[in-house]
Amino acid sequence: MEQTVSSIADSVREMMENVGNNVTLETTSAMVTSVTIQLKQFFLSEVLSTVVLVVSIIGILTNALVLAVLILAHREYGSNANTLIANQCAIDLFTFLSIVITRVVIHSLGILYRGNQTVDDIICVTVGTSLFASVGIMAEKTGLVVITLERYFKIVHAVAHRKYYKSWMTKVGVALPWISAACFYLFPEIGTTRVVNGRCLRRAVWPTPGMAKVK
């Protein structure tokens, strides 16, 4: 954000200097248009960031409430579906918390690389790419698929469900979203995201050209 403000300020300063130096009207008009576009982009990004923060905070509150109710009612109304739904709420809560924490860190501290490759790579992976939010989103999708399949077999194949469904299957259904998110996002992101020449390159640094084809 500070870089954007600084860029806009530099453009305005340059425009004023050009006006003072009697630069052509076309040049001044082009610079005014450039500054206007930068201002619009800046305000749009700020509005979008604010909306994301508000929605994320609401998501944290609602999912925390639902998760607390499901945990408290588990002994009396516990079921396979309730366990999977509670897990889904935990995933949503994790995702929204990750978004809020990442946004707050970026707006308050910014993303500063200090020249230490290891530290810079950690900052790039955790903050620069919104890694944990991406992991949460992937886990959410898989969790919804698990719940859908469990409900489908429970309703459409009720007899087979009662006969063959075991408690360990629920545990697998809880673990599967987290495992899939780790395999599809967490590990590949950690292994292929690096800071190169001061830029955070997401999934751009692969050990071999052949491995890069898996993208």
Secondary structure, DSSP 8 states (H G I E B T S, - for coil): -HHHHHHHHHHHHHHHHHHHTT--HHHHHHHHHHHHHHHHHHHHHHHHHHHHHHHHHHHHHHHHHHHHHHHHTHHHH--HHHHHHHHHHHHHHHHHHHHHHHHHHHHHT-----S-HHHHHHHIIIIIT-HHHHHHHHHHHHHHHHHHHHHHHHHHTHHHHHHH--HHHHHHHHHHHHHHHIIIIIHHHHHH-EEETTEEETT---SSHHHHTT-
